[in-house]
Amino acid sequence: MGVLVTGGAGFIASHLSDRLVMEGHSVTVIDNLSAGKRENVNSSCRLVIQDIKKPLSGLGKAEAVFHFAADPEVKSSASDPLSSFENNVLGTYNVLEWCRKNDAKQLVFASTSTVYGETKILPTPEGHPFFPISNYGASKAACESYICSYAHTYGIKSTALRYANIFGERSTHGVIHDFFQKLKKDPKKLEILGNGLQEKSYLHVSDAINATLLAWKKQTGKFDVFNVGSEHKHSVNEIAKLVSRELGISPTLSYTGGERGWSGDVKSMLLDISKLKKLGWAEQLSFEEGLHDYIIWLSNKPSQQG
């Protein structure tokens, strides 16, 4: 099958492209390489360097589109809200227009748990209303709405996957990466944003890819949504200790203070994944195992840490 992957030189989408190639699909990757890396792209993929903030062209045909290109930074969306809007909302509109004009049959969208904002219902089900507290979360919520409308108006079967914090090899942001970089510079001390009590769900990228492909293959409606995460949550303090233990050090911890690490930071997040489990999905790699593998990768790949 002909498949288009936007943001395919980035973290999650490059792993997804690898799996799609393994399954025998013909994969075209589109990426502007602003954050993604050329070396992440599978050699069997066709790479088109293009920015989704502009109308897409020269991509040929694709029966399925995996839309993962985005500005992924929750924290920086407060200081640069235009980036979230242009890369996420305008970019998604351009992808949808390409799907409409080129008769794409199916779209899979990388959404986020941050669309829910701060909820009193944990684990949070897919039916919970949107109350985003970050510009990033708001942009993804807007994208979901447009995708839903295009699914019903133009018959593009669509799936939105609301990911928890996905981590693992090739990732160059997130709390684990942040702690590793800080401790590499100074193994004796570690500054933690907020009070360290923030608790969230984390999932290794290999399990996220399994969920993505399963939802793509098994979803039956015009538009559907699935939470993708772990049934467990971990505090920032716990992660700091685990990363330190993996590195064999005992740094002094300091805190910037407050309940949030930054403006728009959700204090507690845990997703209800019962809907995904009914499709047959189960988490294969524990958080501790995934963190161990990721730290080894970071330690051996200094050129990919920036």
C-alpha positions as CSV (number, residue, x, y, z in Angstrom):
1,M,0.0,0.0,0.0
2,G,1.2,3.5,-0.7
3,V,1.6,5.4,2.6
4,L,2.5,9.0,3.4
5,V,4.1,9.8,6.8
6,T,4.4,13.5,7.7
7,G,7.2,14.4,10.1
8,G,8.7,11.0,9.2
9,A,12.3,12.2,10.1
10,G,11.2,12.8,13.7
11,F,11.0,10.6,16.7
12,I,7.8,8.6,16.7
13,A,7.1,8.9,13.0
14,S,10.6,7.5,12.0
15,H,9.9,4.4,14.1
16,L,6.5,4.1,12.5
17,S,8.0,4.4,9.0
18,D,10.4,1.6,9.9
19,R,7.5,-0.7,10.8
20,L,5.5,0.2,7.8
21,V,8.5,-0.6,5.6
22,M,8.9,-4.0,7.4
23,E,5.2,-4.7,6.7
24,G,5.9,-4.2,3.0
25,H,4.3,-0.8,2.4
26,S,5.6,1.8,0.0
27,V,6.4,4.8,2.3
28,T,6.9,8.4,1.4
29,V,8.2,10.6,4.2
30,I,7.6,14.4,4.2
31,D,9.7,16.5,6.6
32,N,11.2,20.0,6.6
33,L,14.1,18.7,8.7
34,S,13.8,21.6,11.2
35,A,13.7,19.1,14.1
36,G,13.8,15.7,12.4
37,K,17.0,14.1,11.2
38,R,17.7,12.7,7.8
39,E,19.5,9.8,9.3
40,N,16.3,8.7,11.1
41,V,14.6,8.1,7.7
42,N,14.6,4.5,6.6
43,S,16.6,4.0,3.4
44,S,13.6,2.3,1.8
45,C,11.5,5.4,2.2
46,R,11.2,8.2,-0.3
47,L,12.1,11.5,1.5
48,V,10.4,14.7,0.3
49,I,11.8,17.8,2.1
50,Q,8.8,20.1,2.4
51,D,7.1,22.3,5.0
52,I,3.4,21.4,5.8
53,K,2.8,25.1,6.7
54,K,2.4,25.5,2.9
55,P,0.2,23.5,0.5
56,L,1.7,20.1,-0.2
57,S,2.8,19.1,-3.7
58,G,4.8,16.5,-5.6
59,L,3.9,13.7,-3.3
60,G,2.3,11.3,-5.7
61,K,-0.6,9.2,-4.4
62,A,-1.1,7.6,-1.0
63,E,-4.0,5.5,0.2
64,A,-3.2,6.1,3.9
65,V,-1.7,9.2,5.6
66,F,0.0,9.2,9.0
67,H,0.1,12.8,10.1
68,F,2.8,13.2,12.8
69,A,4.5,16.5,11.7
70,A,4.0,19.1,14.4
71,D,5.6,21.5,16.8
72,P,5.8,19.1,19.8
73,E,6.9,21.5,22.5
74,V,4.3,22.1,25.2
75,K,6.6,24.4,27.2
76,S,7.6,26.7,24.3
77,S,4.0,27.0,23.1
78,A,3.5,29.6,25.9
79,S,6.2,31.9,24.7
80,D,5.7,31.1,20.9
81,P,2.0,30.4,20.4
82,L,2.2,31.2,16.7
83,S,4.4,28.2,16.1
84,S,1.9,25.8,17.6
85,F,-0.9,27.3,15.5
86,E,1.0,27.4,12.2
87,N,2.7,24.0,12.5
88,N,-0.2,22.2,14.1
89,V,-3.4,23.8,13.0
90,L,-2.5,25.3,9.6
91,G,-0.2,22.3,8.9
92,T,-3.1,19.9,9.6
93,Y,-5.4,21.8,7.3
94,N,-2.9,21.6,4.5
95,V,-2.5,17.8,5.1
96,L,-6.3,17.4,5.1
97,E,-6.6,19.4,1.9
98,W,-4.0,17.2,0.2
99,C,-6.0,14.1,1.4
100,R,-9.2,15.5,0.0
101,K,-7.7,16.5,-3.4
102,N,-5.7,13.3,-3.8
103,D,-8.4,10.8,-2.7
104,A,-6.6,9.5,0.4
105,K,-8.8,6.9,2.1
106,Q,-7.5,7.0,5.6
107,L,-5.8,9.4,8.0
108,V,-4.1,8.6,11.3
109,F,-3.3,11.6,13.5
110,A,-0.9,12.0,16.3
111,S,-2.8,13.9,19.0
112,T,-2.0,14.2,22.7
113,S,-3.3,13.8,26.2
114,T,-2.9,17.5,26.7
115,V,-6.2,18.1,24.9
116,Y,-7.9,17.1,28.2
117,G,-6.1,19.7,30.3
118,E,-6.2,19.1,34.0
119,T,-9.0,16.6,34.8
120,K,-10.5,15.3,38.0
121,I,-11.2,12.0,36.4
122,L,-8.2,9.7,36.4
123,P,-7.7,7.6,34.4
124,T,-9.2,10.0,31.8
125,P,-11.5,8.4,29.2
126,E,-11.8,9.5,25.6
127,G,-15.2,10.9,26.2
128,H,-13.9,13.5,28.6
129,P,-14.4,17.1,27.4
130,F,-11.5,19.2,26.1
131,F,-10.1,21.7,28.6
132,P,-6.6,22.4,27.4
133,I,-4.4,24.6,29.6
134,S,-1.5,24.9,27.1
135,N,-1.4,26.4,23.6
136,Y,0.0,23.1,22.4
137,G,-3.0,21.2,23.7
138,A,-5.4,23.8,22.2
139,S,-3.8,23.4,18.8
140,K,-4.1,19.6,18.9
141,A,-7.8,19.9,20.0
142,A,-8.4,22.2,17.0
143,C,-6.7,19.7,14.7
144,E,-8.9,16.8,15.9
145,S,-12.0,18.9,15.2
146,Y,-11.0,19.6,11.7
147,I,-10.1,16.0,11.1
148,C,-13.5,14.9,12.4
149,S,-15.2,17.3,10.1
150,Y,-13.2,16.2,7.0
151,A,-13.9,12.6,7.9
152,H,-17.6,13.2,7.8
153,T,-17.7,15.7,5.0
154,Y,-15.3,14.0,2.5
155,G,-15.3,10.3,3.7
156,I,-11.7,10.2,4.9
157,K,-11.7,7.5,7.5
158,S,-9.7,9.0,10.4
159,T,-8.2,8.0,13.7
160,A,-6.9,10.3,16.4
161,L,-4.4,8.9,18.9
162,R,-4.1,10.8,22.1
163,Y,-0.6,9.9,23.2
164,A,0.7,10.1,26.7
165,N,4.4,11.0,27.1
166,I,6.2,8.8,24.6
167,F,9.9,8.3,25.1
168,G,12.7,6.2,23.7
169,E,15.4,6.0,21.2
170,R,15.7,9.0,18.8
171,S,13.8,11.3,21.2
172,T,15.5,14.6,21.8
173,H,13.1,16.2,24.3
174,G,11.1,15.3,27.4
175,V,12.0,14.9,31.1
176,I,14.2,11.9,30.7
177,H,16.3,13.6,28.0
178,D,16.3,16.8,30.0
179,F,17.7,15.1,33.1
180,F,20.3,13.1,31.1
181,Q,21.6,16.3,29.5
182,K,21.7,18.2,32.8
183,L,23.5,15.3,34.6
184,K,26.0,14.9,31.7
185,K,27.0,18.6,32.2
186,D,27.1,18.3,36.0
187,P,26.6,14.9,37.7
188,K,26.7,16.4,41.2
189,K,23.4,18.4,41.0
190,L,20.1,18.3,39.2
191,E,17.6,21.1,38.9
192,I,14.0,19.9,38.7
193,L,11.2,22.2,37.3
194,G,8.4,22.6,39.7
195,N,8.2,20.6,42.9
196,G,8.9,17.2,41.5
197,L,5.5,15.8,42.4
198,Q,4.0,16.0,39.0
199,E,2.8,12.5,38.0
200,K,2.2,11.4,34.4
201,S,1.9,8.3,32.2
202,Y,4.9,7.4,30.1
203,L,5.1,4.8,27.3
204,H,8.0,3.5,25.3
205,V,7.9,4.2,21.6
206,S,7.8,0.6,20.6
207,D,4.5,0.1,22.4
208,A,3.2,3.4,20.9
209,I,3.9,2.1,17.4
210,N,2.2,-1.2,18.2
211,A,-0.9,0.8,19.3
212,T,-0.8,3.1,16.3
213,L,-0.7,0.2,13.7
214,L,-3.4,-1.7,15.6
215,A,-5.8,1.2,15.7
216,W,-5.1,1.9,12.0
217,K,-6.0,-1.6,11.0
218,K,-8.9,-2.3,13.4
219,Q,-10.8,1.0,13.6
220,T,-14.1,0.7,11.8
221,G,-15.9,4.1,12.1
222,K,-15.6,7.3,10.0
223,F,-13.8,8.9,12.9
224,D,-12.6,7.4,16.2
225,V,-10.3,8.3,19.1
226,F,-8.0,6.2,21.2
227,N,-5.9,7.0,24.3
228,V,-2.4,5.6,24.0
229,G,-0.5,5.3,27.3
230,S,0.5,3.2,30.2
231,E,-1.8,2.1,33.1
232,H,0.9,3.5,35.4
233,K,2.1,7.0,36.2
234,H,5.5,8.1,37.5
235,S,6.5,11.3,39.4
236,V,9.2,13.6,38.2
237,N,11.1,12.8,41.5
238,E,10.9,9.1,40.7
239,I,12.2,9.6,37.2
240,A,15.1,11.7,38.5
241,K,16.1,8.9,40.8
242,L,15.8,6.3,38.1
243,V,17.9,8.3,35.6
244,S,20.5,8.9,38.3
245,R,20.7,5.2,39.2
246,E,21.1,4.3,35.6
247,L,24.1,6.7,35.4
248,G,25.5,5.4,38.7
249,I,25.4,8.8,40.4
250,S,23.7,10.5,43.4
251,P,23.2,14.2,42.6
252,T,21.8,16.8,44.9
253,L,18.3,17.7,43.8
254,S,17.0,21.3,43.7
255,Y,13.6,22.6,42.7
256,T,12.4,25.7,40.9
257,G,9.2,25.5,43.0
258,G,5.4,25.5,42.3
259,E,3.1,22.8,41.3
260,R,3.9,23.0,37.6
261,G,7.2,22.8,35.7
262,W,6.1,25.6,33.3
263,S,3.0,27.5,32.2
264,G,0.6,24.9,30.8
265,D,2.2,21.9,32.5
266,V,-0.4,19.4,33.7
267,K,0.2,18.3,37.2
268,S,-1.2,14.8,36.9
269,M,-2.1,12.7,33.8
270,L,-3.2,9.1,33.5
271,L,-5.2,7.9,30.5
272,D,-8.0,5.3,30.4
273,I,-6.7,2.8,27.8
274,S,-9.5,0.2,28.1
275,K,-10.8,1.1,24.6
276,L,-7.4,0.4,23.1
277,K,-7.0,-2.8,25.1
278,K,-10.3,-4.0,23.6
279,L,-8.6,-4.0,20.2
280,G,-6.0,-6.4,21.6
281,W,-3.2,-4.0,22.6
282,A,-1.1,-4.5,25.7
283,E,2.0,-2.7,27.0
284,Q,5.0,-5.0,26.4
285,L,7.9,-2.9,27.8
286,S,7.8,-1.6,31.4
287,F,8.8,2.0,32.1
288,E,12.0,0.9,33.9
289,E,13.0,-1.4,31.0
290,G,12.3,1.3,28.4
291,L,14.2,4.0,30.4
292,H,17.2,1.7,30.7
293,D,17.3,1.2,26.9
294,Y,16.8,4.9,26.3
295,I,19.6,5.9,28.6
296,I,22.0,3.4,26.9
297,W,21.0,4.9,23.5
298,L,21.6,8.5,24.8
299,S,24.9,7.5,26.2
300,N,26.1,5.9,22.9
301,K,24.6,8.5,20.5
302,P,26.0,11.9,21.5
303,S,25.5,13.4,18.1
304,Q,21.7,12.8,18.4
305,Q,21.2,14.4,21.8
306,G,20.7,18.0,20.7
